């Protein structure tokens, strides 16, 4: 099962030397992670652009889909997998 989060909460992400996520933080939770998959979407360039780098990540306690907003540089949690 999967749980899509409606608000896509802001998270903090620690990156390695190549810019890949290695840890996620939100609230009091800190989770070391590994990237399982990565892709980019770019849409609506004629309006407010939508540029996102998506990462499916796995840690000891979670499997999640996170993304980096390429327009404003923020990181968001989009989906949690059971």
Phi, psi and omega in degrees: 000162179222151178236111177277126182270124185294323185267349183050071185300148175292140176226164172256141183231130172269137184246154173274185183296337179266003178086014179268145179296138176234345178203145177244143175226132169208132186060229179267003186267131174232128184225122171287139186222164170235144179278127177266327185202152179215137175206162181237142171238144175222120183219164172056043180297339180278347174245215173289119184295148175241109179232119181222137169257113181265144177225125168269123188233152179229138175227183180297328184246358183206156168232124190214164172245120179237160175215154173255123177285114183287346179277311183250356174079008181272158177252143183223149173263118183259322189211142173244137178255141177272000000 
